């Protein structure tokens, strides 16, 4: 990919002397910053912008390894062939008119994809804004040349599908000094080069400290998540099209399926990425994470708030609720040092309301003392620092504060207010000094949260993993998976799960009433009775489930009625009744985009009402399982709700890992569903389960004409 | 209150010639803008800033009706007395050193409160920044005089407890052209004048279009909500101290209890106020609501998104999820008009991605055509308009757009990006043209949501109300309430509820097994059996509840065991078993701050796990009850979850209204708890209930020594 970022020579195909056209703007941008030769190509001109214009790429002299193409879509395949013939390594096609415009464009784009494969030439685009590399001063894009006046170099690189985001938004970001920028890669329709390729490149780019990714879909699927996981730098992802209507809009925008929100979120968390919901938030989070990519392992989110406004302190505390951050309790040393600048009447507390101290001591002494005192406190892991700019009596010098922050090794995020012009200059200084400063109080808390969330995900992923036995199933179960079709019955499914090591409720198969009574006596009352009838998946609806049978008489009655309901025959399943506990569902699915995934969710009556499903990509390491469990939104249910014993998280983790191993190890398993998964005595135990096998195979079709 | 806002003459007590001190800054601010005489008062000087300085307020000539006091706290009571003697109507005490500093300050503040009452002089403050009136050019505050350079007049008035918020934040807001401002009232410790007084004034202030209130507590309680409800203008409230830690910080900040989050939120919604979570959000919401205080009743939140970036359109759609807003489906006429500017290959959809049209037609023609087409569509209720400033090829003229928006009578909120300087000027123009423009995409959706939420609350509150019969109880129940003590037993409680018109499960009292069997036969099996033992409140824990008894034998067994558990004697309650349905809780409480309130929540197993309680202040009108039900977070449970019939919302509303009438009508009722409130056949029906009466009365104490 290096030839895209550091080409030895660039041909610009579609160059034009008309200064209002993209083909001219790209040329001027390329010339202005280029550290390599630039060759305009257009058969209609002999000279453009004072340079020799070549009739075709084959005439272009050496060195040249990259072409930027900006011509009507139908001409592009031929031109790409010419580039391949000329021996170029890659092309960036910035013109539109491809998959985003309908069937004919789609066909053209597929032709490009084929060319990339067959001719070993990398194609970036089409329908994109190309590349802006701020530190190198290289712009291969038709972005307005006014961008040269506002370039602000920094550690944040962006990968975006959308054009606007790589132009207007970039100018907005840099002129408002929201962040300095390294590379902006606008990848458009992704005929060949996609976010995976770019992310791989940026992961080893020394000028990139954090990556922001705007994505409408994840066609790279598992490869994307693998690269993301391997990326050593903080990555912030804005996944658009999460809502149903947003997904439909995304589909018409770049013709790409948005993918299930929960699955993508699960994959992102598992890979240690942070999600953003808004463009500006994405930049702010990137900026902060670039400043604090790694924290001391001991730090865990106890925050000091230093403010000149009691109100802002309180609202900050409100924003911290349910973020994993908490207000730190200040220790005696910090208190003493704060008391040295506080007026006597004022008790020291966190949030540290510094206004009276600033009035007495001036802003420099007050804020420096407070920042050092709070950061030195071993009970404080980071500081939210509220700054006001442009008021001599209130505004501290930034440089000493940045020094104190740096020396502490703890993250400091500042919230900045002030009169427009001084606030802008102050923010620029903060940026230069490496002190992240954001304009919204809510955003400052979101940034601090992201720093600690990233830290937590990173620490968890790096935890040592115990060796795991490979999954082995006995021959009968292997055979069932190999030769079965469609949905296995409950007992068969649970036998497979049991053999794989997942605890299931004790149960016996009975073929008649007497066997059922015998089984119940062995298991102990109360029992549940189920009818396993061939082809019946929804047992409850078919009247084939009777719970809480307290004795022989009730069981007999249930057996009779159930045998009556199974006109086609079937078996009886007698199961030890698990008394009321927290109910979960767990499962494994094979997603068309993301492949084998594992799910944990809320079970029972409420399962459909409440959002509660979390996903991870199989296989799950121990820390993946821990993370998945920690992402389950109803943690109190795991902690021993309403007198239940706490759910054993290690055992739950092992259940989830095993589900992943099953779906990954046996391609014929289409899905596994543990519903409900109860937790008597804290032990996750399957009360009902189904396993659905592929029935598309020839030998299934023979047995099952459906 | 008019003398605070339009004084005929102002004495400034604590004036000083030292230009760095507050007592001088207040004077200069007052002089610069004053439309009335200003009299410095300080016995140590004869002249300040070229004015005669008076030794005391008694020497100040007429006309004078207001004093601003800025002296050390201990001197203030005497000075207030002098002001009262001189016949002043009010004082603004801006000095600190009162309740916020501890016991001695608290005592001083109480003295001020007493003076206000006894001497009929209104006291604003202490510990506040006073008043900034931008349209009048009047500043009675020690805010930095640099504020005069940035005054930006507009329709938004603010009421704040905090000092910073009325100074730094104000300058930030105006210089960034986030909104023009009318009045800013910093009310500090609220010894006398409070948010109620100010809100009452602003409600009839012609220069105020919307009010933003920052509050850490609601000491005004029911008066506050009554005034809020009567206020004809949009009000946005930022209630700080909602989290536990935030509430603790608020307590130390202005020594005021934060109040239950759910109760305050309920009261705010009932009064039609919109909640904000952040200072800047509060301003943005106020700005938008001032632009669109009332909508055509037919409008209901179907939104068109007009954007120059497909990505921004998709993310907007994502943000709209769960806001009550939805993407509008465009009708044929709008589509046709959009097609006239779209390139042929591009299908028309909402979000309307206008970039290709802007490229072809130029920004003015494209955006004007699109805005008019979408706003004219009868299926569109409002438009989110994405604008980019400072790029000739992309930036449309604002004035025609503002005209189109205005003529449509539908709300248009724009999201603005662009290079810093042109973006600022563009934003200023938008502000002048009455077109709300915000900088965050998330914020633009939040603003649109607030406009429609306010519209909905307003429309609901204005719905015609049927006459309601006054609540009448029969004599025995009246007597029970009059003479009972502590918790009534379940049967007594349900008799009261039944008589008040709240449906309860059919039940019979039995004093022995035979009567119980007879009752069960009358009610029909299955039944529940409960033991009503004197003094036992938690029946389940005491083994006094047996559910789902299917026949005589089970009932007999239950009677025997229960009679055994009631060593002290008691009655048996046989109740028709209500089969599994959605479970709610409902109740009424008497809050120390807010008085009688009604609650609706989630019942059953999950009640403690899930946030689900919503409140309203009693009494409840029909529309209050409808609103309360609509605020219940698990609406699907009301709509007929898992095969249950939908809950009859009218009947549910009547239950809630009756609960309000009971707690309001009978001061001896301390709380009512319907738990669970089930809905067999969709009819809200009490399965268990308790009513707790006051037991602090003398006649209770005699009976019940606890």
Interface residues (C-beta under 8 A of the other chain):
Chain A: X96 X97 X101 X102 X105 X144 X146 X150 X160 X161 X162 X163 X164 X165 X168 X169 X171 X172 X175 X176 X214 X216 X238 X240 X241 X242 X243 X244 X245 X246 X248 X249 X250 X252 X253 X254 X277 X278 X279 X280 X281 X308 X309 X310 X311 X312 X313 X314 X315 X317 X318 X319 X320 X321 X326 X327 X345 X346 X347 X349 X351 X353 X355 X356 X388 X391 X393 X394 X417 X418 X419 X420 X421 X423 X424 X439 X440 X441 X442 X605 X606 X608 X609 X610 X634 X636 X637 X641 X642
Chain B: X96 X97 X101 X102 X105 X144 X146 X150 X160 X161 X162 X163 X164 X165 X168 X169 X171 X172 X175 X176 X214 X216 X238 X240 X241 X242 X243 X244 X245 X246 X248 X249 X250 X252 X253 X254 X277 X278 X279 X280 X281 X308 X309 X310 X311 X312 X313 X314 X315 X317 X318 X319 X320 X321 X326 X327 X345 X346 X347 X349 X351 X353 X355 X356 X388 X391 X393 X394 X417 X418 X419 X420 X421 X423 X424 X439 X440 X441 X442 X605 X606 X608 X609 X610 X634 X636 X637 X641 X642
